[in-house]
Amino acid sequence: MMLLLLTSITTQASEEHSLTKKDVFELQEQLSHAGYAVKYFDGLLGRETQIAIKSYAKHHDIENEPEVVLGHIRRNQTSYIGKIESLKDEIKTLQSDIKAVQKKIDTDVEKPFFTPSRDIPSLIKSESKQSDVEIYKNIAFGLLLSILAGVVGIYFMFEKIKKELKEQIEKDLNNSLSDSMTDKITEAKTEVDRHVKKLSKKALREHHEDYGELTGRISFFLYGVKNTLATFKETIPAEDPIVDSLDNISGTIQKTHEVSNFAAMQTILKLPMSQIKSNDELLTSVTNGLYYLADDIANDSMVLRTETKAKKLIKRTINLFEKYVVEEMPKDEMWMDAMDNLCYSASVTCEFNDEKLKAYLTMMENYIQSDNKSNFESVEELLSVYPERVKQLMAN
């Protein structure tokens, strides 16, 4: 079935031109002789024939049409053949003249050794004729030499023309082959570059996805460890020697958590939005990252340089994900977490005005009241960690 389809498509492509199948066969044969590779002489304008036509047309600066290319090839052949046939005709004419002169030269008058008196008048006439023959011979001999000289000159001229034609044909053939090879090499290089770029881009995205998931998990784990240590520290007397050790450990964990959170968010944001939306772990990592950054800012856990960097990353992330989280995400527990992280980070860095922030928190309240499986009684439970101005905003 596929073979019949390809044959039908090729036949249809051929019928768009005025060439007969015999013409196309001739075109394929002449293109191949000229160095434009055509594997099969089948009388069909297939892909390889079209490529050869394009290369020939480009080299000779003519239109890229089968009829134009075939006409150009035929005219060039007619020009060369016409020169050679003209020379052949001139040589044939000279050969005919030489034969005619030779025939006159070969004519010989026989004379007797003893001549009777009665034959003297005839002999005189004969000698007179013989003198004319000698004159004719001399004239003929001079003419023959001239003709031979002309023939030799024409021969050498013919050989020179043949040599020039041969050199021109070889030059055209070499140029055609060179152009054809250059075109094929360029096409191959372009195709290879396209595949390499495509595969490299795919591999880089896969690397970002894997690295984003890994650093996101590490960030989530370290946040939990940091909170556990803080809770454990509250149960130990301040004078206990272990407190200093816990502080050192907590400091190391805090710094490691900052690094892993920045790495996770910055890596994930390099991926296309469609890829992030389709991967729940990536989406959770990047929205949780908003909360971690805002929490460190609220608790003064960052140095000024890092805090400035964190605020820029929060703003960039909110701009990318606000519309998707608010308008497109299905309303479920994952949406609730994403909205909470979005609103908390925006309230800490003042990215949302009071009207927008209140509207988003109201959306969360409505979801809590409509979902029996929600882990919260009301949005007030979430507001416990929010800045005081937000609590007052919702109280009013």
Backbone torsions as a table, in degrees:
resi	resn	phi	psi	omega
1	MET	NA	-44.1	179.1
2	MET	-62.4	-40.0	178.5
3	LEU	-62.4	-41.9	179.4
4	LEU	-65.2	-38.8	179.3
5	LEU	-64.0	-45.3	179.2
6	LEU	-62.5	-40.9	179.0
7	THR	-62.8	-41.1	179.9
8	SER	-64.4	-42.3	-179.5
9	ILE	-65.4	-42.2	-179.1
10	THR	-65.1	-41.0	179.8
11	THR	-64.7	-41.6	179.2
12	GLN	-62.4	-41.6	178.8
13	ALA	-62.9	-36.6	-179.3
14	SER	-68.5	-36.4	-175.5
15	GLU	-71.2	-12.2	178.1
16	GLU	-74.6	-8.0	-179.5
17	HIS	-115.7	161.3	-176.3
18	SER	-85.9	-1.2	-178.4
19	LEU	-74.0	141.7	172.5
20	THR	-80.4	170.3	178.5
21	LYS	-62.7	-34.6	177.8
22	LYS	-65.6	-40.2	177.6
23	ASP	-62.1	-43.9	-179.3
24	VAL	-64.3	-39.3	177.0
25	PHE	-60.1	-45.0	177.7
26	GLU	-61.3	-42.3	-179.8
27	LEU	-61.8	-43.8	178.7
28	GLN	-62.1	-43.7	-178.8
29	GLU	-64.4	-44.4	-178.4
30	GLN	-68.5	-38.5	177.4
31	LEU	-62.8	-40.5	179.2
32	SER	-65.2	-43.1	177.3
33	HIS	-61.1	-32.9	-177.9
34	ALA	-82.4	-0.9	175.5
35	GLY	100.2	6.5	178.5
36	TYR	-99.9	104.1	-167.0
37	ALA	-57.4	121.8	170.6
38	VAL	-133.1	111.8	-173.1
39	LYS	-70.2	-42.3	-171.5
40	TYR	-118.5	129.2	174.9
41	PHE	-96.1	85.8	-173.6
42	ASP	-115.6	1.6	179.2
43	GLY	74.5	14.9	-179.9
44	LEU	-119.2	141.0	-179.8
45	LEU	-83.6	72.6	179.4
46	GLY	-79.4	-173.3	-174.7
47	ARG	-63.0	-45.7	-178.0
48	GLU	-65.8	-38.5	178.2
49	THR	-64.5	-40.8	178.1
50	GLN	-63.2	-39.2	178.6
51	ILE	-64.7	-43.1	179.5
52	ALA	-63.7	-41.2	177.6
53	ILE	-60.6	-44.4	-179.6
54	LYS	-61.4	-44.8	-178.7
55	SER	-64.9	-44.1	-179.8
56	TYR	-62.7	-45.5	-178.6
57	ALA	-63.1	-41.1	179.3
58	LYS	-63.8	-41.3	-178.2
59	HIS	-67.0	-39.3	-176.2
60	HIS	-96.3	4.9	175.7
61	ASP	57.1	52.2	176.5
62	ILE	-127.8	174.6	-178.8
63	GLU	-66.5	146.6	-177.6
64	ASN	-85.9	61.4	-179.6
65	GLU	-129.0	141.6	-178.4
66	PRO	-57.3	-41.8	-178.0
67	GLU	-64.3	-40.7	-178.2
68	VAL	-65.8	-44.0	-177.9
69	VAL	-65.3	-43.8	179.7
70	LEU	-63.9	-41.4	178.4
71	GLY	-62.5	-39.2	179.8
72	HIS	-64.5	-43.1	179.2
73	ILE	-63.4	-43.4	-178.5
74	ARG	-64.6	-40.6	179.5
75	ARG	-63.6	-40.9	178.2
76	ASN	-64.0	-41.7	178.8
77	GLN	-64.2	-42.2	-178.8
78	THR	-63.0	-37.4	179.5
79	SER	-63.5	-48.5	-180.0
80	TYR	-65.1	-46.8	-176.6
81	ILE	-64.5	-37.8	-179.3
82	GLY	-62.2	-40.2	178.5
83	LYS	-62.9	-45.7	-178.0
84	ILE	-65.5	-43.5	-178.8
85	GLU	-64.6	-36.6	178.0
86	SER	-62.0	-43.1	178.1
87	LEU	-64.3	-40.1	179.2
88	LYS	-61.6	-41.5	-179.8
89	ASP	-63.6	-40.5	179.5
90	GLU	-64.7	-40.6	178.7
91	ILE	-64.0	-41.1	179.0
92	LYS	-61.4	-41.4	179.6
93	THR	-62.9	-43.3	179.0
94	LEU	-64.3	-42.4	178.8
95	GLN	-60.9	-39.3	179.2
96	SER	-64.6	-41.2	178.9
97	ASP	-65.0	-40.8	179.5
98	ILE	-61.3	-42.8	-179.8
99	LYS	-62.7	-40.2	-179.4
100	ALA	-64.8	-42.7	178.8
101	VAL	-66.6	-42.0	-179.8
102	GLN	-60.8	-35.8	-179.8
103	LYS	-65.1	-38.2	177.4
104	LYS	-69.4	-38.9	-178.9
105	ILE	-64.8	-38.3	-176.0
106	ASP	-71.7	-11.3	179.4
107	THR	-73.4	121.7	-174.4
108	ASP	-123.1	135.6	179.2
109	VAL	-97.0	114.9	-179.8
110	GLU	-80.1	132.0	178.4
111	LYS	-118.0	140.2	177.8
112	PRO	-75.2	155.6	-179.3
113	PHE	-70.1	-44.3	175.9
114	PHE	-108.3	130.8	-175.6
115	THR	-112.2	119.8	176.8
116	PRO	-62.7	152.1	-177.5
117	SER	-60.9	-33.8	-178.8
118	ARG	-66.3	-18.5	-176.4
119	ASP	-96.9	-1.3	-176.7
120	ILE	-59.7	-48.3	178.1
121	PRO	-55.3	-42.5	-180.0
122	SER	-64.0	-36.9	-178.5
123	LEU	-65.2	-41.3	179.1
124	ILE	-59.0	-45.9	177.8
125	LYS	-61.9	-38.7	-179.4
126	SER	-64.6	-41.8	-179.9
127	GLU	-64.6	-37.7	178.3
128	SER	-61.9	-41.8	177.3
129	LYS	-65.7	-37.9	-178.6
130	GLN	-63.7	-38.0	178.1
131	SER	-62.2	-40.4	177.7
132	ASP	-61.1	-38.7	179.5
133	VAL	-62.3	-41.8	179.4
134	GLU	-61.9	-42.5	177.3
135	ILE	-59.5	-43.6	179.3
136	TYR	-61.6	-38.1	-179.6
137	LYS	-63.2	-44.7	-179.7
138	ASN	-62.9	-43.7	178.0
139	ILE	-62.2	-43.4	-178.3
140	ALA	-64.2	-39.2	-179.0
141	PHE	-64.8	-43.9	177.3
142	GLY	-62.2	-42.1	178.1
143	LEU	-62.6	-39.7	-180.0
144	LEU	-62.2	-44.0	178.9
145	LEU	-61.3	-41.7	179.1
146	SER	-62.4	-43.4	180.0
147	ILE	-63.8	-44.0	179.4
148	LEU	-61.4	-41.4	178.0
149	ALA	-61.3	-42.1	178.3
150	GLY	-63.9	-41.2	179.5
151	VAL	-62.6	-44.6	179.3
152	VAL	-61.2	-43.4	178.7
153	GLY	-61.8	-44.1	178.7
154	ILE	-63.1	-38.1	-180.0
155	TYR	-60.6	-50.4	-179.6
156	PHE	-64.6	-36.6	177.0
157	MET	-64.3	-40.8	178.5
158	PHE	-62.9	-42.8	178.6
159	GLU	-63.9	-38.8	179.3
160	LYS	-64.4	-44.0	179.1
161	ILE	-62.7	-42.2	178.1
162	LYS	-59.6	-43.0	179.8
163	LYS	-63.1	-44.8	179.5
164	GLU	-63.5	-42.1	177.5
165	LEU	-61.8	-43.1	179.5
166	LYS	-61.7	-45.7	179.6
167	GLU	-63.4	-39.4	179.8
168	GLN	-65.8	-42.7	178.6
169	ILE	-63.0	-43.8	178.4
170	GLU	-62.7	-39.6	179.5
171	LYS	-64.5	-45.9	178.3
172	ASP	-61.0	-41.1	179.9
173	LEU	-63.6	-45.4	179.6
174	ASN	-62.9	-42.3	178.0
175	ASN	-62.9	-41.1	179.2
176	SER	-63.5	-45.4	178.9
177	LEU	-62.4	-41.6	-180.0
178	SER	-61.9	-46.4	179.4
179	ASP	-63.7	-42.2	-179.9
180	SER	-62.3	-45.7	179.7
181	MET	-65.4	-40.1	179.1
182	THR	-62.1	-43.6	178.9
183	ASP	-62.0	-43.4	-178.5
184	LYS	-66.6	-41.3	179.3
185	ILE	-64.3	-42.0	179.2
186	THR	-63.0	-43.8	178.7
187	GLU	-62.1	-43.7	-179.9
188	ALA	-64.1	-43.0	-179.9
189	LYS	-63.1	-42.8	179.0
190	THR	-61.6	-42.7	180.0
191	GLU	-64.7	-43.2	178.9
192	VAL	-63.3	-45.5	179.5
193	ASP	-60.2	-39.2	-179.4
194	ARG	-65.0	-44.0	179.5
195	HIS	-66.7	-41.9	-179.9
196	VAL	-62.4	-43.9	180.0
197	LYS	-63.1	-42.3	-179.5
198	LYS	-64.1	-46.3	-179.4
199	LEU	-67.5	-38.2	179.0
200	SER	-64.3	-42.0	179.2
201	LYS	-64.5	-41.2	178.6
202	LYS	-65.0	-44.0	-179.8
203	ALA	-64.1	-39.1	179.8
204	LEU	-65.9	-39.8	178.3
205	ARG	-66.0	-40.1	177.6
206	GLU	-63.5	-38.7	177.6
207	HIS	-63.9	-45.4	178.9
208	HIS	-62.0	-39.8	-179.8
209	GLU	-63.8	-48.0	179.7
210	ASP	-63.6	-44.4	-178.3
211	TYR	-67.2	-37.5	178.0
212	GLY	-64.1	-42.3	177.9
213	GLU	-63.7	-43.3	-177.7
214	LEU	-65.6	-50.6	-178.9
215	THR	-67.6	-30.0	175.5
216	GLY	-64.6	-42.0	177.7
217	ARG	-64.4	-43.6	179.8
218	ILE	-61.8	-42.4	179.5
219	SER	-61.4	-44.3	178.1
220	PHE	-62.2	-42.1	179.8
221	PHE	-64.6	-46.2	-177.7
222	LEU	-67.0	-32.5	176.8
223	TYR	-63.3	-41.5	177.3
224	GLY	-65.0	-42.1	178.6
225	VAL	-63.5	-41.7	-179.9
226	LYS	-60.6	-45.2	179.3
227	ASN	-67.1	-37.3	178.7
228	THR	-63.9	-43.4	178.2
229	LEU	-63.6	-40.1	178.8
230	ALA	-63.1	-40.5	178.5
231	THR	-67.1	-42.1	179.9
232	PHE	-64.4	-37.1	-179.4
233	LYS	-64.0	-32.5	179.7
234	GLU	-66.8	-21.8	-179.0
235	THR	-88.6	-6.0	-176.2
236	ILE	-104.6	136.2	177.5
237	PRO	-58.3	145.9	-176.0
238	ALA	-62.3	-29.2	-178.1
239	GLU	-82.7	-4.8	-179.3
240	ASP	-67.4	131.2	-178.2
241	PRO	-58.6	-23.4	-177.4
242	ILE	-69.4	-17.2	-177.9
243	VAL	-61.7	-42.1	179.4
244	ASP	-62.6	-40.2	177.8
245	SER	-63.3	-41.7	178.7
246	LEU	-63.9	-37.3	177.8
247	ASP	-63.6	-42.5	178.5
248	ASN	-62.6	-44.4	179.8
249	ILE	-64.0	-43.2	-179.8
250	SER	-62.4	-39.6	178.3
251	GLY	-62.9	-42.4	178.5
252	THR	-64.8	-43.2	179.6
253	ILE	-64.6	-40.1	179.2
254	GLN	-59.5	-47.4	-178.7
255	LYS	-66.1	-42.1	179.3
256	THR	-64.2	-38.4	178.8
257	HIS	-65.1	-41.6	177.0
258	GLU	-57.6	-49.3	-177.6
259	VAL	-61.4	-47.5	-178.1
260	SER	-66.0	-36.0	-179.8
261	ASN	-68.9	-44.9	176.0
262	PHE	-59.9	-44.8	-178.5
263	ALA	-61.6	-43.5	-179.1
264	ALA	-62.5	-49.1	-175.9
265	MET	-67.1	-45.9	-178.1
266	GLN	-65.2	-35.6	178.6
267	THR	-69.8	-44.7	-179.0
268	ILE	-63.0	-37.8	-178.0
269	LEU	-69.9	-10.3	175.0
270	LYS	-79.5	-15.0	-177.8
271	LEU	-83.5	157.1	174.7
272	PRO	-63.3	146.8	-178.1
273	MET	-57.8	-37.0	-179.1
274	SER	-62.6	-36.4	179.8
275	GLN	-70.5	-36.9	178.3
276	ILE	-68.5	-42.6	-179.2
277	LYS	-61.6	-32.9	-176.3
278	SER	-84.8	-3.2	-177.5
279	ASN	-122.0	103.6	-176.7
280	ASP	-59.9	-35.2	-177.7
281	GLU	-68.2	-39.3	177.1
282	LEU	-65.2	-44.1	-179.3
283	LEU	-63.4	-41.1	178.4
284	THR	-65.8	-41.1	-179.0
285	SER	-62.8	-42.8	-175.7
286	VAL	-74.1	-35.0	178.3
287	THR	-77.2	-35.6	172.8
288	ASN	-62.6	-36.7	178.4
289	GLY	-58.2	-35.3	175.9
290	LEU	-59.2	-44.8	-179.0
291	TYR	-64.7	-44.1	-177.4
292	TYR	-62.7	-43.6	179.5
293	LEU	-62.5	-46.3	-179.3
294	ALA	-64.7	-37.5	-179.7
295	ASP	-64.9	-41.2	178.1
296	ASP	-66.6	-37.0	177.0
297	ILE	-65.1	-45.3	-179.0
298	ALA	-62.9	-33.0	-177.6
299	ASN	-94.3	7.6	-179.3
300	ASP	54.6	41.3	-177.6
301	SER	-90.0	-7.7	-176.2
302	MET	-109.2	151.2	169.9
303	VAL	-74.2	163.2	-172.6
304	LEU	-59.0	-42.5	-178.4
305	ARG	-62.5	-43.6	179.8
306	THR	-68.7	-36.7	179.1
307	GLU	-64.3	-41.1	177.4
308	THR	-62.1	-42.1	177.6
309	LYS	-63.4	-40.1	-179.2
310	ALA	-65.6	-40.8	-179.8
311	LYS	-63.9	-39.5	177.8
312	LYS	-63.8	-40.6	-179.5
313	LEU	-68.7	-37.2	176.9
314	ILE	-62.4	-46.0	-179.3
315	LYS	-62.0	-44.5	-180.0
316	ARG	-62.0	-43.2	-177.8
317	THR	-67.2	-42.3	179.0
318	ILE	-61.7	-43.2	179.7
319	ASN	-60.9	-34.3	-178.6
320	LEU	-78.5	-34.9	-168.3
321	PHE	-110.5	-10.3	-175.2
322	GLU	-57.9	-52.3	-176.6
323	LYS	-63.0	-41.9	-178.4
324	TYR	-64.2	-47.1	-177.4
325	VAL	-65.5	-45.3	-174.6
326	VAL	-72.9	-40.8	-170.2
327	GLU	-106.0	-26.9	-169.3
328	GLU	-110.2	-30.1	-176.0
329	MET	-67.7	141.5	173.9
330	PRO	-62.1	142.6	-178.5
331	LYS	-79.4	96.5	178.8
332	ASP	-145.8	-170.2	-177.1
333	GLU	-62.3	-36.0	178.8
334	MET	-65.3	-40.4	175.6
335	TRP	-62.1	-40.7	-179.9
336	MET	-60.5	-45.3	178.4
337	ASP	-63.2	-43.5	-179.0
338	ALA	-63.8	-42.6	178.4
339	MET	-63.5	-42.5	179.6
340	ASP	-61.8	-45.4	179.7
341	ASN	-64.1	-39.4	179.8
342	LEU	-64.5	-47.9	-177.9
343	CYS	-68.8	-39.8	-178.5
344	TYR	-64.1	-47.2	-179.0
345	SER	-65.1	-37.1	179.2
346	ALA	-69.5	-32.8	179.5
347	SER	-72.2	-33.9	179.5
348	VAL	-71.0	-41.2	-176.7
349	THR	-96.8	0.8	178.9
350	CYS	60.6	38.3	178.0
351	GLU	-76.6	-28.0	179.2
352	PHE	-105.2	143.2	171.5
353	ASN	-76.8	169.7	-174.6
354	ASP	-61.4	-38.5	-178.1
355	GLU	-64.0	-47.2	179.2
356	LYS	-65.8	-44.1	-178.4
357	LEU	-61.3	-42.2	179.8
358	LYS	-65.8	-38.7	179.2
359	ALA	-64.0	-40.6	-179.9
360	TYR	-69.0	-41.5	178.7
361	LEU	-65.6	-33.0	176.4
362	THR	-67.2	-38.0	175.6
363	MET	-60.3	-41.5	179.2
364	MET	-65.7	-40.9	178.4
365	GLU	-61.0	-44.4	-180.0
366	ASN	-63.1	-38.5	178.5
367	TYR	-64.9	-44.2	-179.6
368	ILE	-59.5	-42.2	-177.8
369	GLN	-71.6	-25.2	-177.4
370	SER	-93.2	-10.7	-176.4
371	ASP	-112.3	114.3	-178.6
372	ASN	-69.7	-21.3	-177.5
373	LYS	-89.1	0.1	-177.4
374	SER	-62.9	145.1	-179.2
375	ASN	-84.3	1.0	-177.2
376	PHE	-121.9	148.6	175.8
377	GLU	-81.0	-37.9	178.5
378	SER	-158.8	171.7	-179.3
379	VAL	-68.4	-16.2	179.1
380	GLU	-58.7	-34.1	179.2
381	GLU	-63.0	-37.2	179.2
382	LEU	-72.2	-33.0	-175.3
383	LEU	-71.7	-6.6	-177.0
384	SER	-61.8	-27.8	-178.9
385	VAL	-99.7	-5.0	-178.6
386	TYR	-74.3	158.6	174.3
387	PRO	-56.4	153.6	-175.2
388	GLU	-61.0	-35.5	-178.1
389	ARG	-63.7	-30.3	178.6
390	VAL	-72.3	-40.4	177.7
391	LYS	-60.0	-42.3	179.1
392	GLN	-66.4	-35.9	178.7
393	LEU	-61.3	-43.8	-179.0
394	MET	-76.6	-25.6	178.0
395	ALA	-68.9	-30.8	179.4
396	ASN	-83.8	NA	NA
